[in-house]
Amino acid sequence: MKKIFKWTGIILLLIIVVFQILSYQTITLHHEVLINAPKEKVWLVLNNIEEVENYNPQVSDATCLSDNHEGVNASRQCTMDDGTTVKRKVLAIDPGNSMTMELYESSWPVKNMKWTTSIETKDGATLVKQDLEYNVRYGAFGALLNTFVMKNKMNASINEVFSELKKYVESK
């Protein structure tokens, strides 16, 4: 019986160590959507930082916090459907082509999150690509949460946002 408890303890310790190591990893998610609209039309929507409330189903309100509504350091506060708020700002921009943003304030279990959204013309439509990177909070517990819940939920959420972005732009 003592051997079972000893081995169980060793296995649990190894699991904790593995998830603690995973907690230092940067997680990267990649998404794409092809929108049947000209690149300029897609860019107008993406570049307006408040317009996210029109195509992100989780955002009930987006308010610009900065003097500039577009470009580097443009920032917004998004009120989510659950009543929480998050703040995001533009870090870099290549007008008409790409924008890098970061989440700089939230109650989400992430230490940092940034993403680059780029657009390109493809077969008469616009291909929107996004690479999102984040690190988890809460050490081994955060890595465990990410492995079994967060990463899947974020992927599903971003897929939904991209689907709604496509519908929104194509209907304008």
C-alpha positions, -999 to +999 in steps of 0.1 A: +000+000+000+029+024+008+044+017-027+011+028-043+010+061-024+047+067-031+042+061-069+010+081-069+029+110-052+057+108-077+034+107-107+014+137-094+047+156-088+058+148-124+025+160-137+028+193-118+064+198-130+053+192-166+024+217-164+047+242-146+071+240-175+042+243-200+032+275-182+062+293-196+054+284-232+040+310-256+008+296-272+002+305-308-031+303-326-036+308-363-069+316-381-079+325-416-110+335-434-117+344-471-140+374-474-158+381-507-150+418-507-122+441-518-092+445-496-099+482-490-134+474-477-121+448-452-094+472-441-119+500-433-137+476-409-105+462-393-089+496-390-118+512-371-111+499-336-147+505-324-163+485-352-153+453-334-186+454-316-204+448-350-187+415-357-174+401-324-203+383-307-187+385-273-183+423-274-215+443-265-197+477-266-164+490-279-153+525-269-122+543-281-100+554-252-073+573-272-074+606-291-067+587-323-093+561-335-068+544-357-030+538-360-003+531-334-015+536-298-052+537-308-068+520-278-103+507-270-122+493-241-145+464-249-174+455-226-180+418-230-214+401-229-207+389-194-201+425-182-163+423-179-141+448-197-109+444-216-085+470-230-066+466-262-043+489-282-026+490-316+011+483-313+021+485-350+004+491-383+011+487-420-018+507-434-040+486-457-021+454-449-017+445-413-022+456-377-007+443-344-027+447-312-022+437-276-045+430-247-031+453-220-058+450-193-082+422-185-092+397-158-086+368-182-061+341-171-034+353-195-002+372-187+000+388-221-017+385-254-009+400-288-020+393-323-013+404-358-041+405-384-031+408-420-050+410-452-041+401-488-060+399-521-066+363-532-087+352-562-106+385-563-115+382-525-096+392-493-078+366-472-077+377-435-051+359-414-044+362-377-016+349-355-024+353-318+002+346-291-004+345-253+011+332-221-010+319-192-011+331-156-012+309-125+017+286-133+009+248-135-028+254-129-030+280-157-012+255-181-036+228-171-066+251-176-052+261-210-046+226-221-081+214-213-103+245-216-088+278-226-071+270-259-101+252-273-125+279-262-102+306-277-100+288-310-138+284-311-143+320-302-119+334-328-134+311-355-168+326-346-154+361-348-139+354-382-172+339-394-191+370-382-165+394-397-170+377-431-208+381-428-206+417-416-182+429-443-200+410-471-233+425-461-220+461-461 
